[in-house]
Amino acid sequence: MPSFQTRLKITGLKPGNAPEAVMAAAVEALGTRHHVESNQLQIAGGVPELNLRFLVEATEFIGENNQARESAAMMRDAVERVAVTGALLVLRRSRGRWAPV
């Protein structure tokens, strides 16, 4: 199964939400469609960034990429209920490297 990764900048927390709610929302949303292999919070350029790796059911290359992008957008929508987001990046693992989709 192809492996994908999302990177989502978090620029703020919405009032009344705990910081842990951000990752919980991301994992829950992405997990409804795919197996989430790992999740972590990184600081990139002083800005928090969610990094989630997930598997997409193998079909055909373009369809897999589309499915990954749609799922990442759905995950972002869920996170935006508890936080303010920035840039979203979707990457695909190919020959040992991560490349933008």
N, C-alpha and C positions, 0 to 999 in steps of 0.2 A: 504494500500500500504506500502511495506517495506521502512524504512528510512535508508539512508546511509549517510556517511560523508567522505569527502576527506580532507586530511591535506597535504599541499604542501609547502615545504621549498622554500624560495626565497633568493638566495645568491647574487643577483646583478640585477641592472637595465641596460638594453641595451641602448646605446646612442640614444638620440633623443626621448625617451619615458618618459612620466610623470609617477610618482608613481601610480596615479589613474588608469592608463591603465592596470596595472597588474590585479587588481580585476575585472575591466570591461571585460577583455578578458576571465577570468575564468568563470564569471557568464554568459556571452553571449554564450560561447561554451557549458557549461553544460546545459544551458537553452534551447538549440536546441533539446535536447532529453528528458529532465526531468523537473519537477517542482522543482525549487530551493527554499527551505524553508527559508534558512538564509545564510548569508555570513559575515565573519568577518576576520580581520587581528589580529593575536596574535604575541607576541614575545615569543619564546620558546628557552631558552638557549642563548639569545642574537641574535637569528636569526628570521627574520620575517617568519611567516607561514600563508598561506591562509587556512581558515577553511570554507568549504561549506557543507551545509546539503541539501540533495535532496531526492526525492521520485522516486522509480522505480515501474513501472506497475507490479502488482502481477501476476506471472505465476507459476513457480516452483523454489524452493530454489536455486539450482545450476545455473539455467538460470538467475535468478535475480542477483546473485553474479557476474556472468560473465558480465552481462550488466553494472553493476556498475563499475567494473574494466575497461571495455572498454571505458566507458564514462569518467572516471577519467583520463585515458591515453589520450583521445582526448582533454580534458580540459588542461592537462599538455602541449600538443603540441601547443595549442593556446597561452598559457602563455609564452612559450619559444620564441615566436616571439617578445616579448617585455621585457623579463627578463630571467635571468639565474636561473635555478631551481635546487633544491636538492632533498632530499628524498620525495617520494609520498607514502602516507598511505591511504588505503580505509578501512572503518569500517562499520559494520552493527549493527543496534540497535536490540537487542534481550533481552526481559525480563528486560527492563530498563537499560541495559548495552550496551556499545559500544565494539564490538569485531572485531578484524582484519578479513578481508575477504581473 
